[in-house]
Amino acid sequence: MPTYISLVQFTDKGIQAAKQTTQRVTDWATKVKSMGVNIKDMYWTLGQYDQVCVFEAPNDETAASVLLAADMLGNIRTQTMRAFTSSEMKTILDKAP
């Protein structure tokens, strides 16, 4: 299943409710599981980003749908990258001309 890495920033609304952030993530992980999304790791970080989320989704469309829905709640903004394992990268490179 494709892996994604999201860099997450709290909005003003999100930082005001920061004490609920761990519960929000737990609730969200349960909700999106029914869509085939698995949150593998969530880290709360210092610096430019407040969280880093590593998750799997069946496809790009599902990942985008889940991210848009999360952003629409108003607590976070995300920047997401598709991540490739070593095996996936080898397959990609083998296809290169």
N, CA, C and O atoms as a GROMACS GRO file, in nm:
protein
  388
    1MET      N    1   0.086  -0.118   0.000
    1MET     CA    2   0.000   0.000   0.000
    1MET      C    3   0.090   0.124   0.000
    1MET      O    4   0.191   0.126   0.071
    2PRO      N    5   0.056   0.226  -0.077
    2PRO     CA    6   0.137   0.348  -0.082
    2PRO      C    7   0.151   0.414   0.055
    2PRO      O    8   0.059   0.414   0.137
    3THR      N    9   0.269   0.470   0.078
    3THR     CA   10   0.300   0.540   0.203
    3THR      C   11   0.309   0.689   0.176
    3THR      O   12   0.356   0.732   0.070
    4TYR      N   13   0.262   0.768   0.272
    4TYR     CA   14   0.264   0.914   0.261
    4TYR      C   15   0.321   0.971   0.390
    4TYR      O   16   0.307   0.913   0.497
    5ILE      N   17   0.385   1.087   0.378
    5ILE     CA   18   0.435   1.160   0.493
    5ILE      C   19   0.374   1.299   0.489
    5ILE      O   20   0.391   1.372   0.391
    6SER      N   21   0.304   1.334   0.596
    6SER     CA   22   0.243   1.467   0.605
    6SER      C   23   0.316   1.551   0.708
    6SER      O   24   0.342   1.507   0.820
    7LEU      N   25   0.349   1.673   0.668
    7LEU     CA   26   0.403   1.773   0.760
    7LEU      C   27   0.284   1.859   0.802
    7LEU      O   28   0.214   1.914   0.717
    8VAL      N   29   0.262   1.869   0.931
    8VAL     CA   30   0.139   1.927   0.984
    8VAL      C   31   0.170   2.052   1.066
    8VAL      O   32   0.262   2.054   1.148
    9GLN      N   33   0.091   2.156   1.044
    9GLN     CA   34   0.099   2.277   1.126
    9GLN      C   35  -0.037   2.303   1.187
    9GLN      O   36  -0.140   2.290   1.121
   10PHE      N   37  -0.036   2.340   1.316
   10PHE     CA   38  -0.161   2.381   1.380
   10PHE      C   39  -0.206   2.514   1.322
   10PHE      O   40  -0.124   2.602   1.293
   11THR      N   41  -0.335   2.530   1.306
   11THR     CA   42  -0.394   2.661   1.278
   11THR      C   43  -0.412   2.732   1.412
   11THR      O   44  -0.384   2.674   1.517
   12ASP      N   45  -0.458   2.856   1.409
   12ASP     CA   46  -0.488   2.925   1.535
   12ASP      C   47  -0.592   2.846   1.616
   12ASP      O   48  -0.579   2.833   1.738
   13LYS      N   49  -0.692   2.794   1.547
   13LYS     CA   50  -0.794   2.712   1.614
   13LYS      C   51  -0.732   2.587   1.676
   13LYS      O   52  -0.764   2.550   1.789
   14GLY      N   53  -0.643   2.523   1.601
   14GLY     CA   54  -0.581   2.400   1.648
   14GLY      C   55  -0.492   2.420   1.769
   14GLY      O   56  -0.492   2.338   1.861
   15ILE      N   57  -0.415   2.528   1.771
   15ILE     CA   58  -0.325   2.552   1.883
   15ILE      C   59  -0.403   2.587   2.009
   15ILE      O   60  -0.360   2.557   2.120
   16GLN      N   61  -0.519   2.650   1.992
   16GLN     CA   62  -0.602   2.683   2.108
   16GLN      C   63  -0.658   2.558   2.175
   16GLN      O   64  -0.692   2.559   2.293
   17ALA      N   65  -0.668   2.450   2.098
   17ALA     CA   66  -0.718   2.323   2.151
   17ALA      C   67  -0.608   2.217   2.152
   17ALA      O   68  -0.636   2.098   2.136
   18ALA      N   69  -0.484   2.259   2.171
   18ALA     CA   70  -0.369   2.168   2.164
   18ALA      C   71  -0.378   2.054   2.266
   18ALA      O   72  -0.326   1.945   2.240
   19LYS      N   73  -0.441   2.077   2.378
   19LYS     CA   74  -0.450   1.972   2.480
   19LYS      C   75  -0.532   1.852   2.431
   19LYS      O   76  -0.523   1.744   2.489
   20GLN      N   77  -0.611   1.870   2.327
   20GLN     CA   78  -0.691   1.760   2.273
   20GLN      C   79  -0.625   1.694   2.151
   20GLN      O   80  -0.685   1.605   2.090
   21THR      N   81  -0.504   1.736   2.115
   21THR     CA   82  -0.445   1.688   1.990
   21THR      C   83  -0.426   1.537   1.985
   21THR      O   84  -0.451   1.476   1.882
   22THR      N   85  -0.382   1.476   2.095
   22THR     CA   86  -0.361   1.331   2.091
   22THR      C   87  -0.493   1.257   2.076
   22THR      O   88  -0.500   1.157   2.005
   23GLN      N   89  -0.598   1.305   2.141
   23GLN     CA   90  -0.729   1.241   2.128
   23GLN      C   91  -0.786   1.261   1.987
   23GLN      O   92  -0.849   1.171   1.932
   24ARG      N   93  -0.763   1.380   1.930
   24ARG     CA   94  -0.811   1.404   1.792
   24ARG      C   95  -0.745   1.306   1.695
   24ARG      O   96  -0.811   1.254   1.605
   25VAL      N   97  -0.616   1.282   1.713
   25VAL     CA   98  -0.546   1.188   1.624
   25VAL      C   99  -0.600   1.047   1.642
   25VAL      O  100  -0.622   0.976   1.544
   26THR      N  101  -0.621   1.006   1.766
   26THR     CA  102  -0.677   0.872   1.792
   26THR      C  103  -0.814   0.857   1.728
   26THR      O  104  -0.842   0.757   1.663
   27ASP      N  105  -0.898   0.956   1.745
   27ASP     CA  106  -1.033   0.953   1.686
   27ASP      C  107  -1.026   0.951   1.533
   27ASP      O  108  -1.100   0.877   1.469
   28TRP      N  109  -0.936   1.031   1.476
   28TRP     CA  110  -0.922   1.038   1.330
   28TRP      C  111  -0.873   0.905   1.274
   28TRP      O  112  -0.922   0.858   1.172
   29ALA      N  113  -0.775   0.844   1.342
   29ALA     CA  114  -0.721   0.716   1.296
   29ALA      C  115  -0.830   0.610   1.291
   29ALA      O  116  -0.836   0.530   1.198
   30THR      N  117  -0.917   0.611   1.390
   30THR     CA  118  -1.029   0.517   1.392
   30THR      C  119  -1.126   0.545   1.278
   30THR      O  120  -1.174   0.452   1.211
   31LYS      N  121  -1.154   0.671   1.255
   31LYS     CA  122  -1.250   0.710   1.150
   31LYS      C  123  -1.200   0.671   1.010
   31LYS      O  124  -1.277   0.618   0.930
   32VAL      N  125  -1.074   0.696   0.980
   32VAL     CA  126  -1.024   0.674   0.844
   32VAL      C  127  -0.985   0.528   0.818
   32VAL      O  128  -0.963   0.489   0.704
   33LYS      N  129  -0.977   0.449   0.923
   33LYS     CA  130  -0.945   0.307   0.905
   33LYS      C  131  -1.046   0.239   0.814
   33LYS      O  132  -1.010   0.151   0.736
   34SER      N  133  -1.173   0.280   0.823
   34SER     CA  134  -1.278   0.221   0.739
   34SER      C  135  -1.257   0.252   0.591
   34SER      O  136  -1.316   0.187   0.505
   35MET      N  137  -1.174   0.353   0.561
   35MET     CA  138  -1.143   0.388   0.422
   35MET      C  139  -1.015   0.318   0.374
   35MET      O  140  -0.969   0.342   0.262
   36GLY      N  141  -0.959   0.232   0.458
   36GLY     CA  142  -0.837   0.161   0.423
   36GLY      C  143  -0.711   0.239   0.455
   36GLY      O  144  -0.602   0.203   0.409
   37VAL      N  145  -0.723   0.345   0.535
   37VAL     CA  146  -0.608   0.428   0.571
   37VAL      C  147  -0.555   0.383   0.706
   37VAL      O  148  -0.630   0.365   0.802
   38ASN      N  149  -0.423   0.366   0.713
   38ASN     CA  150  -0.357   0.323   0.835
   38ASN      C  151  -0.255   0.429   0.876
   38ASN      O  152  -0.157   0.451   0.805
   39ILE      N  153  -0.277   0.493   0.990
   39ILE     CA  154  -0.178   0.588   1.041
   39ILE      C  155  -0.072   0.505   1.112
   39ILE      O  156  -0.095   0.451   1.220
   40LYS      N  157   0.046   0.497   1.050
   40LYS     CA  158   0.154   0.414   1.103
   40LYS      C  159   0.223   0.481   1.220
   40LYS      O  160   0.250   0.416   1.322
   41ASP      N  161   0.254   0.609   1.207
   41ASP     CA  162   0.323   0.683   1.312
   41ASP      C  163   0.279   0.828   1.310
   41ASP      O  164   0.255   0.886   1.204
   42MET      N  165   0.270   0.886   1.428
   42MET     CA  166   0.243   1.029   1.441
   42MET      C  167   0.342   1.082   1.543
   42MET      O  168   0.353   1.030   1.655
   43TYR      N  169   0.414   1.185   1.504
   43TYR     CA  170   0.512   1.247   1.592
   43TYR      C  171   0.474   1.393   1.612
   43TYR      O  172   0.438   1.462   1.517
   44TRP      N  173   0.483   1.440   1.735
   44TRP     CA  174   0.467   1.582   1.764
   44TRP      C  175   0.608   1.638   1.768
   44TRP      O  176   0.696   1.583   1.834
   45THR      N  177   0.630   1.749   1.697
   45THR     CA  178   0.765   1.796   1.674
   45THR      C  179   0.783   1.942   1.716
   45THR      O  180   0.687   2.016   1.734
   46LEU      N  181   0.908   1.980   1.730
   46LEU     CA  182   0.946   2.118   1.755
   46LEU      C  183   0.992   2.178   1.624
   46LEU      O  184   1.043   2.107   1.537
   47GLY      N  185   0.976   2.307   1.607
   47GLY     CA  186   1.023   2.372   1.486
   47GLY      C  187   0.909   2.418   1.397
   47GLY      O  188   0.800   2.450   1.444
   48GLN      N  189   0.936   2.421   1.267
   48GLN     CA  190   0.842   2.475   1.170
   48GLN      C  191   0.711   2.396   1.164
   48GLN      O  192   0.604   2.453   1.139
   49TYR      N  193   0.719   2.266   1.187
   49TYR     CA  194   0.600   2.181   1.182
   49TYR      C  195   0.569   2.128   1.321
   49TYR      O  196   0.659   2.102   1.400
   50ASP      N  197   0.441   2.114   1.350
   50ASP     CA  198   0.397   2.069   1.482
   50ASP      C  199   0.382   1.917   1.491
   50ASP      O  200   0.390   1.860   1.599
   51GLN      N  201   0.362   1.854   1.376
   51GLN     CA  202   0.347   1.709   1.372
   51GLN      C  203   0.402   1.656   1.240
   51GLN      O  204   0.408   1.727   1.140
   52VAL      N  205   0.443   1.529   1.244
   52VAL     CA  206   0.477   1.455   1.123
   52VAL      C  207   0.397   1.326   1.130
   52VAL      O  208   0.404   1.251   1.227
   53CYS      N  209   0.320   1.302   1.025
   53CYS     CA  210   0.233   1.184   1.020
   53CYS      C  211   0.279   1.093   0.907
   53CYS      O  212   0.294   1.138   0.793
   54VAL      N  213   0.301   0.966   0.938
   54VAL     CA  214   0.334   0.865   0.837
   54VAL      C  215   0.212   0.774   0.827
   54VAL      O  216   0.171   0.713   0.925
   55PHE      N  217   0.156   0.766   0.707
   55PHE     CA  218   0.036   0.683   0.691
   55PHE      C  219   0.035   0.612   0.558
   55PHE      O  220   0.105   0.650   0.464
   56GLU      N  221  -0.047   0.508   0.551
   56GLU     CA  222  -0.068   0.433   0.428
   56GLU      C  223  -0.212   0.453   0.384
   56GLU      O  224  -0.304   0.465   0.466
   57ALA      N  225  -0.231   0.458   0.253
   57ALA     CA  226  -0.365   0.468   0.195
   57ALA      C  227  -0.368   0.382   0.069
   57ALA      O  228  -0.264   0.359   0.008
   58PRO      N  229  -0.485   0.334   0.031
   58PRO     CA  230  -0.495   0.248  -0.086
   58PRO      C  231  -0.449   0.314  -0.216
   58PRO      O  232  -0.398   0.247  -0.306
   59ASN      N  233  -0.466   0.447  -0.226
   59ASN     CA  234  -0.430   0.518  -0.348
   59ASN      C  235  -0.424   0.668  -0.320
   59ASN      O  236  -0.462   0.714  -0.212
   60ASP      N  237  -0.376   0.744  -0.419
   60ASP     CA  238  -0.361   0.889  -0.403
   60ASP      C  239  -0.495   0.958  -0.378
   60ASP      O  240  -0.502   1.054  -0.301
   61GLU      N  241  -0.600   0.911  -0.444
   61GLU     CA  242  -0.730   0.974  -0.429
   61GLU      C  243  -0.782   0.961  -0.285
   61GLU      O  244  -0.836   1.057  -0.230
   62THR      N  245  -0.765   0.844  -0.227
   62THR     CA  246  -0.809   0.825  -0.088
   62THR      C  247  -0.726   0.910   0.006
   62THR      O  248  -0.779   0.973   0.097
   63ALA      N  249  -0.595   0.912  -0.016
   63ALA     CA  250  -0.507   0.996   0.067
   63ALA      C  251  -0.549   1.142   0.059
   63ALA      O  252  -0.559   1.209   0.162
   64ALA      N  253  -0.573   1.191  -0.062
   64ALA     CA  254  -0.613   1.331  -0.079
   64ALA      C  255  -0.746   1.359  -0.011
   64ALA      O  256  -0.763   1.464   0.051
   65SER      N  257  -0.840   1.267  -0.022
   65SER     CA  258  -0.972   1.284   0.039
   65SER      C  259  -0.961   1.295   0.191
   65SER      O  260  -1.023   1.382   0.252
   66VAL      N  261  -0.882   1.208   0.250
   66VAL     CA  262  -0.864   1.208   0.396
   66VAL      C  263  -0.794   1.336   0.441
   66VAL      O  264  -0.831   1.395   0.543
   67LEU      N  265  -0.693   1.379   0.367
   67LEU     CA  266  -0.620   1.501   0.403
   67LEU      C  267  -0.708   1.625   0.390
   67LEU      O  268  -0.707   1.711   0.478
   68LEU      N  269  -0.784   1.633   0.282
   68LEU     CA  270  -0.874   1.747   0.266
   68LEU      C  271  -0.978   1.752   0.378
   68LEU      O  272  -1.008   1.859   0.432
   69ALA      N  273  -1.032   1.636   0.412
   69ALA     CA  274  -1.131   1.631   0.520
   69ALA      C  275  -1.069   1.675   0.653
   69ALA      O  276  -1.133   1.746   0.730
   70ALA      N  277  -0.946   1.632   0.680
   70ALA     CA  278  -0.879   1.673   0.804
   70ALA      C  279  -0.855   1.823   0.804
   70ALA      O  280  -0.880   1.890   0.905
   71ASP      N  281  -0.807   1.877   0.693
   71ASP     CA  282  -0.781   2.021   0.685
   71ASP      C  283  -0.910   2.102   0.700
   71ASP      O  284  -0.910   2.210   0.759
   72MET      N  285  -1.020   2.049   0.647
   72MET     CA  286  -1.148   2.121   0.652
   72MET      C  287  -1.203   2.134   0.794
   72MET      O  288  -1.289   2.218   0.819
   73LEU      N  289  -1.154   2.052   0.887
   73LEU     CA  290  -1.198   2.063   1.026
   73LEU      C  291  -1.142   2.190   1.091
   73LEU      O  292  -1.195   2.236   1.192
   74GLY      N  293  -1.037   2.245   1.032
   74GLY     CA  294  -0.987   2.375   1.076
   74GLY      C  295  -0.879   2.376   1.181
   74GLY      O  296  -0.835   2.483   1.224
   75ASN      N  297  -0.833   2.258   1.226
   75ASN     CA  298  -0.731   2.253   1.330
   75ASN      C  299  -0.589   2.248   1.275
   75ASN      O  300  -0.494   2.285   1.344
   76ILE      N  301  -0.575   2.202   1.152
   76ILE     CA  302  -0.441   2.182   1.094
   76ILE      C  303  -0.438   2.223   0.947
   76ILE      O  304  -0.540   2.237   0.880
   77ARG      N  305  -0.314   2.242   0.900
   77ARG     CA  306  -0.282   2.255   0.758
   77ARG      C  307  -0.175   2.150   0.730
   77ARG      O  308  -0.088   2.126   0.813
   78THR      N  309  -0.181   2.089   0.614
   78THR     CA  310  -0.086   1.981   0.584
   78THR      C  311  -0.014   2.003   0.452
   78THR      O  312  -0.065   2.067   0.360
   79GLN      N  313   0.106   1.950   0.447
   79GLN     CA  314   0.182   1.935   0.323
   79GLN      C  315   0.222   1.789   0.318
   79GLN      O  316   0.284   1.738   0.412
   80THR      N  317   0.188   1.722   0.210
   80THR     CA  318   0.205   1.577   0.206
   80THR      C  319   0.290   1.534   0.087
   80THR      O  320   0.281   1.590  -0.022
   81MET      N  321   0.372   1.434   0.113
   81MET     CA  322   0.460   1.377   0.012
   81MET      C  323   0.432   1.227   0.000
   81MET      O  324   0.404   1.161   0.100
   82ARG      N  325   0.440   1.176  -0.119
   82ARG     CA  326   0.435   1.030  -0.139
   82ARG      C  327   0.574   0.978  -0.108
   82ARG      O  328   0.673   1.034  -0.156
   83ALA      N  329   0.584   0.874  -0.028
   83ALA     CA  330   0.712   0.815   0.010
   83ALA      C  331   0.726   0.677  -0.053
   83ALA      O  332   0.628   0.605  -0.068
   84PHE      N  333   0.848   0.642  -0.089
   84PHE     CA  334   0.874   0.513  -0.154
   84PHE      C  335   0.972   0.432  -0.070
   84PHE      O  336   1.071   0.484  -0.020
   85THR      N  337   0.943   0.303  -0.057
   85THR     CA  338   1.036   0.212   0.010
   85THR      C  339   1.154   0.185  -0.082
   85THR      O  340   1.151   0.222  -0.200
   86SER      N  341   1.256   0.122  -0.030
   86SER     CA  342   1.372   0.085  -0.112
   86SER      C  343   1.330  -0.006  -0.228
   86SER      O  344   1.376   0.011  -0.340
   87SER      N  345   1.243  -0.100  -0.200
   87SER     CA  346   1.194  -0.192  -0.302
   87SER      C  347   1.116  -0.118  -0.412
   87SER      O  348   1.134  -0.144  -0.530
   88GLU      N  349   1.029  -0.026  -0.370
   88GLU     CA  350   0.952   0.053  -0.468
   88GLU      C  351   1.045   0.139  -0.552
   88GLU      O  352   1.026   0.153  -0.673
   89MET      N  353   1.146   0.197  -0.488
   89MET     CA  354   1.239   0.282  -0.562
   89MET      C  355   1.319   0.201  -0.662
   89MET      O  356   1.346   0.248  -0.773
   90LYS      N  357   1.357   0.079  -0.625
   90LYS     CA  358   1.429  -0.008  -0.719
   90LYS      C  359   1.342  -0.035  -0.842
   90LYS      O  360   1.392  -0.030  -0.954
   91THR      N  361   1.214  -0.064  -0.822
   91THR     CA  362   1.122  -0.088  -0.934
   91THR      C  363   1.113   0.035  -1.023
   91THR      O  364   1.114   0.024  -1.146
   92ILE      N  365   1.104   0.152  -0.962
   92ILE     CA  366   1.098   0.277  -1.038
   92ILE      C  367   1.225   0.295  -1.121
   92ILE      O  368   1.219   0.328  -1.239
   93LEU      N  369   1.339   0.274  -1.057
   93LEU     CA  370   1.467   0.292  -1.127
   93LEU      C  371   1.487   0.190  -1.238
   93LEU      O  372   1.546   0.220  -1.341
   94ASP      N  373   1.437   0.068  -1.216
   94ASP     CA  374   1.448  -0.035  -1.320
   94ASP      C  375   1.369   0.003  -1.445
   94ASP      O  376   1.401  -0.043  -1.555
   95LYS      N  377   1.265   0.085  -1.431
   95LYS     CA  378   1.185   0.128  -1.545
   95LYS      C  379   1.244   0.249  -1.618
   95LYS      O  380   1.201   0.283  -1.728
   96ALA      N  381   1.341   0.313  -1.555
   96ALA     CA  382   1.400   0.432  -1.616
   96ALA      C  383   1.474   0.394  -1.745
   96ALA      O  384   1.540   0.291  -1.750
   97PRO      N  385   1.462   0.478  -1.848
   97PRO     CA  386   1.530   0.447  -1.975
   97PRO      C  387   1.681   0.454  -1.962
   97PRO      O  388   1.753   0.430  -2.059
   0.00000   0.00000   0.00000
